[in-house]
Amino acid sequence: MSVLRTARKGLLAAALSASLALPTAQAVQAAPPDRPPAAPPAARTAVHDPHDDVDRLARPPKPADATPVPGGGKLEPGRIPGDLVPGAPTPPGGGPALAGGVPCTLDGVTRLTPDGLADFLTDLSVYKRQIWTWDARLAPVMSRAHVQAVAGRAARLAPRHDGTDATHLLELFTYLHAAVYHDFSRTEIDLTDAPTVDAMSRAVAALGAAAHTFDPTRQNAETLREALTAGSATGLRRHQLGLVRKVLGTMAPGSRTAADPAWGNAVLAALTVNYLGICLLCV
């Protein structure tokens, strides 16, 4: 009996060992044989496409055909390009002197009263080189009082406008353009109060109603461009609808101004007012 029991234990142990080894044998049999690494793909041969060819017909300009530098490269020492009288010396301080000997610099302009600034703008044009880059010294001469004085001067001069820049309306409206340009991004000035908006609106309206504003002159086009750009500020756009329509009419087929780039710039300013939105309730 003991012999049978011993033999039975041996058989059970052998069966148990075989059953435990079976999964390992199956895994070994299921493993795929080693494969050699795949060969890299063959390099593609570039195919020439005749549609990629371009006929280069242009020829580089000869040196004699090159556009000359402003002034023809013959600017005298000490002169700056611009609308200065040929041969006029440049006084110390960077430009012509103001009345009373004040130099035409930011420090000199800052001292001007509102009416003094309006006088200055109708006398000199060199200021246009100084007002477009913000400087803290501009804040005093872009106050509400100064802007109202300049706008009032423009409104009074507009009825006498003769289609040229004899009254310096271009300089006055360029200043107003610069003022609203800085007002948009600077906290030092705020020109959105009702009296200032009203003064500027009256100035633009007076220019639009003047008898010779739409004479086909470059000065008229430039003045309208500056006036409309100034009139695109907050609170002013709703007053410009009539002027926008009149300026757009200068591009009518057959008109003398239709192909004039200066008048094209005026039309662009009118379209900008339209793009910003003419809303009678929200502008």
C-alpha positions, 0 to 999 in steps of 0.5 A: 500500500505504501508503495502505491502511495509513493508511486502516486505522489511521484506521478502527481509531482511530475504532472504538476511540473509539466503543467507549470512548464507548459505556458513557458514552452508555448510563449517560446514557440509563439515568439517570432524568429529574429528578422533582419533590420529593414533596409532604408528606402531608396532615395527618390530621384528628383523629377524636373517639372517644366512648370517650375521654370520662370522666364526672367524678363526684367533687367536690372536698372543701370546706375544712371537710372537709379532714383536720386536721393531726396535733394539730388544728394546736393543738400548743403551742410547744416540744411535739413530736407523739407520746405525750407527756402533754399539758402536759408540758414538754420538757426541754433536750436534746430529750426526757424525761430518763433516770434520773440526769438524762441527757438522752434523746438519742443521746449520753445513750443511748449511755452506757447499759449493757446492763441500763441500756438494757433499763431505759430501753426499759421506761420511755420510748418517745421513743427510737423517734424516734432509732433508725431513722436510722443514726448511729455513736453507735448502734453501742455500744447495738446491740452483742451484749451490749445486744441479748442483754440486751434480748431476755432482758428481753423473754423474762422479761416475756412470761409476765406480758403482759396484752394491753396494753403495761403491760410495754413489750414493744412497745418492747423488740421495736421495739428488736430490730427496729431492731437487725436492720434496721441489722445487715442493712446496717451493718458496725459491728454483727454480730448473727448469732452463736449466743448473740444469735440464741438470745436473740432466738429465746427472746424471740419464742417467749416472746411467742408462748406468753404467755396473752394475746398473741392477745387482740384488742388493738391493742397485741398486734397491734403487738407481734407485728408488731415481734417477727415482723419482728425474727424475720425476720433471718438465723438466726431464721426457722426458729424462727417457723413456729409463730408465723406459723401462729397469726398468719395464723389471726387473719385467719380469717373471722368472727374479731374481728381479721379486719377490724382494720388493726393485725392486718393489719399483724401478718399482713403481718409473718408473710407477710414471714417466709414470703416470705423463706423458712423453711428448716430447713437454710439459714436 
